[in-house]
Amino acid sequence: YFDGVKGAGTITLTSKDHIRAYQQWLYSHLPLTMAIASVAVGIRRVIMLPTWEILPPQEAWILSASLGVCMLSLNTIFLSSCPGRPPDEALRFVIPQYALAFLTCIVGGLGAILSGIAVLGILTAFSILQILASLRYLPE
C-alpha cells in the first residue's frame, strides 16, 4: 500500500488539482477501511462454517463486494497520486485493475453453488492476481 501511493508524506497544496487529488486520496480511505473490516468479518464467518457448507448467498455477496470495494479504493488512492489528469500509463495500469475488482464483486453469485471455503479461495486467487498486476507498475 505505502509503496504504491508514495507513503503518507507531506503534501503541498498549490493548486485546485492538488486539492482535488488530496480530497480524492482522503475520501477514498473511508470505503477502504469499511471494506477491510467487512472482509475480515466475512473471512471469520467462512472459517466458522463446516468445511463444505455453502455460505449464505447474502454473505457471499457482501464478502465479494467488500473485497471489490477494497480493490477499487486502492486504485482510486493510486490515481490520486497524480495531481491533474493521470498520465496515460497510469490509466492503462488501472483499467485491468478495475476489471479485476468487478470480477471479484461477481464472485458472490457463485456462493449459491460453491462452499464458503471455495468462494474464499477464488477471492484469494483474485487478490493475489491484483497484487501481481500491481507489481508491474509502481509510481516513481
N, C-alpha and C positions, 0 to 999 in steps of 0.2 A: 504494500500500500504506500509506504513512505517513499520508496524508490520511484514509483510511478507518478506521484504527484509532487515530487521535489520536496518532501517533508512539509512541515508546518512552519516554515520560516517566515520572517517578517515580510509583509507585502507593502509596497509603496503604492498608494492610490493616487495616480497622477492624472487620470482621465476617466471619462464615463465608461470606456471599455474596461478599465481596471476595476471600477466599482461593480460593473455587471459581472465580471469574472469572479470577483470576490463574493458577491451575493450568490452566484451560482454555486461556488465552492461551499459556502456556508450552509445554504439551504439544502444542498444535496446530502448533507450528513444526517438530517433527521430521518428520511426514509431508510438510509443505510443502517442506522442504529436500531430502528424499529424492526427492520427485516432480519438483522442478525439475531435479535432476541427471539423473533418468531421462528427462525430456522433452528435455534437451539432448543426451543420447546418441541418443535416437530421431531427433531432427532431423538430427543428424550422419549417422546411417545412411541417412535418406532422401536427403540431399544426395549421399552416395556412390553411390547407385543410378543406373543409367542412367535417363534421363528418364521413360520409360513402363513401367518394370519394376514388377511388383507386389511390395510389401513382404511378407516372410514373415508369415503370419497371427499368429504369436505376438508378433512385434514390433509389428504394428499394434495388437493388443490392449493390449500394455504401454504403447505411446505414448499411446493414447487414455485408458486408465485412469489413467495418470500425470497427464495434464492434468486429468482429472476430479477426482483427489485434490487437485491444486493449488487448483482452484476450491472444493472442499468445505472445505479447510483455511482458505482466505481468508475464507469465510463464517463458519466457526467462530470464527476470530480476531475478526471483526467483531462477532459476538454476545457475545464475552467483554468487549466494551467497555461492556456493560450489566450491572452487578452486580445480582444478584437475577434476577427473571424479566424477560426482554427485553420492551420495550413492543410493543404490537400492530403499530405501524408498522414496527418493525424486523423482526418476524416476517413481515409482508406483503412486505417487501423481499427477505428471503432465500428464501422459498418458490420464486419463479421462478428464483432463482439456483441452488437445489438441483436444480430440474428441468433447467436448462441443463447442470449438471455431470453429471447422469445421462445426458442425451442425448450428451454428449461421450464418456462411457465406452462407449456403444453403438456409436460410430463405428468401433471396432475390428473389428466384424463386416463392415464394408464393405471391409476390407483384402484380402479374398479375391477381390474383383471389380474393385476400383479400383487404379490405380497408387499408389505411395507418395506421389508429389507431390500427387495428388488428395486422398488421405486427409489429408495435411498442410494442404492448402488448406481443407478442411472444418473441421479443428480450429482453424485460424487464424480462420476466419469465426466459429466459436463463441466463441473468445477475444475477438474484437472485440465480439460481442454482449454478452458478460459485462461488458466494460469500459463499454460504452454503458449497459447496465442499471444498473451500479453508480454511474454519474454521476447517476442520478435522485435518489439519497439518500445524503448524507454526514452522519454524526452531527455534532452541533454541540458 
